[in-house]
Amino acid sequence: MKFNPITQDLYTDDGAFLKKLNCKFDVSWEHMEPIDKSARNCANCKHSVYNTENYSDSDLIDLFHQSPQACLRLDLNQANVRILNITSNE
């Protein structure tokens, strides 16, 4: 997946837009109630938050088809995340 840290837009590796990551709550992962090993529940917004560390593009597409309001935990140091060049989207 590709991520633009300025716009907070998340894309597939092929450049298809997935989601804008915007959360008005600043809740750390550790303070959320675990659902399973890759998801937690945010008590503030009542949405499930999914750790994307082991997600592929197709996993994210499937997730958003099932749960369009799903929130994501994304670490810029994850092996599966490529930071976009801010000036060219590459």
Backbone torsions as a table, in degrees:
resi	resn	phi	psi	omega
1	MET	NA	156.7	178.4
2	LYS	-118.2	144.9	-178.0
3	PHE	-135.1	134.8	174.7
4	ASN	-104.0	107.9	-176.0
5	PRO	-69.5	-18.5	178.4
6	ILE	-77.9	-49.6	-178.1
7	THR	-89.1	-14.4	-176.4
8	GLN	67.5	23.0	179.7
9	ASP	-89.5	137.8	179.1
10	LEU	-112.3	134.7	-177.5
11	TYR	-129.2	160.6	170.4
12	THR	-73.3	170.9	176.3
13	ASP	-62.5	-25.4	178.8
14	ASP	-85.0	-2.7	176.8
15	GLY	95.2	5.2	177.8
16	ALA	-77.0	131.6	-179.8
17	PHE	-65.3	133.6	177.8
18	LEU	-107.0	-53.0	-173.0
19	LYS	-170.6	149.8	169.5
20	LYS	-91.7	125.7	-179.9
21	LEU	-91.4	105.4	179.7
22	ASN	-143.0	114.2	-179.9
23	CYS	-124.2	125.5	179.3
24	LYS	-82.3	-8.5	179.0
25	PHE	-100.8	140.6	179.3
26	ASP	-109.9	74.3	-177.1
27	VAL	-107.5	127.4	179.3
28	SER	-75.4	152.1	179.4
29	TRP	-54.0	-40.1	-177.4
30	GLU	-66.3	-22.3	-179.5
31	HIS	-94.4	4.5	178.1
32	MET	-95.9	151.3	179.9
33	GLU	-76.7	123.2	179.8
34	PRO	-64.0	137.0	171.7
35	ILE	-99.2	-48.8	173.1
36	ASP	-155.3	-166.6	-173.7
37	LYS	-70.2	-15.7	-178.7
38	SER	-121.8	9.3	-179.9
39	ALA	-145.8	150.1	177.4
40	ARG	-139.2	162.7	-179.9
41	ASN	-105.1	129.6	176.6
42	CYS	-88.5	118.9	-179.3
43	ALA	-69.1	-22.7	-178.7
44	ASN	-76.5	-45.9	-176.3
45	CYS	-107.1	-10.2	178.9
46	LYS	69.3	15.5	176.1
47	HIS	-94.9	154.9	170.4
48	SER	-78.7	140.6	178.3
49	VAL	-116.6	124.6	-174.3
50	TYR	-107.1	130.8	176.4
51	ASN	-77.2	116.9	-173.8
52	THR	-86.9	5.2	-174.1
53	GLU	-53.3	-37.0	-178.3
54	ASN	-113.3	18.8	-178.6
55	TYR	-90.5	141.1	171.0
56	SER	-95.3	172.6	175.8
57	ASP	-58.5	-43.2	-178.8
58	SER	-66.7	-33.2	175.0
59	ASP	-61.6	-43.3	-179.8
60	LEU	-67.6	-41.1	178.2
61	ILE	-60.7	-45.7	177.6
62	ASP	-61.3	-42.5	179.2
63	LEU	-59.8	-46.1	-177.8
64	PHE	-71.3	-25.6	173.5
65	HIS	-68.9	-39.2	-179.2
66	GLN	-79.2	-37.2	-174.5
67	SER	-143.0	82.8	-176.4
68	PRO	-58.6	-25.6	-178.7
69	GLN	-89.8	4.7	-178.1
70	ALA	-57.9	141.1	177.0
71	CYS	-102.0	156.8	-176.1
72	LEU	-124.4	145.8	167.9
73	ARG	-102.2	123.2	-177.2
74	LEU	-132.2	126.1	176.6
75	ASP	-107.4	127.7	-177.2
76	LEU	-64.4	-12.9	178.5
77	ASN	-95.0	3.4	178.9
78	GLN	-63.8	145.0	179.5
79	ALA	-64.9	-27.6	-176.6
80	ASN	-93.0	11.0	179.9
81	VAL	-116.4	129.9	174.1
82	ARG	-114.8	125.3	179.5
83	ILE	-78.5	129.0	180.0
84	LEU	-72.3	146.2	170.3
85	ASN	-67.8	118.8	-171.4
86	ILE	-58.1	-33.3	-174.2
87	THR	-86.5	-19.4	-173.9
88	SER	-130.3	-1.2	-175.9
89	ASN	61.0	22.8	177.0
90	GLU	-110.1	NA	NA
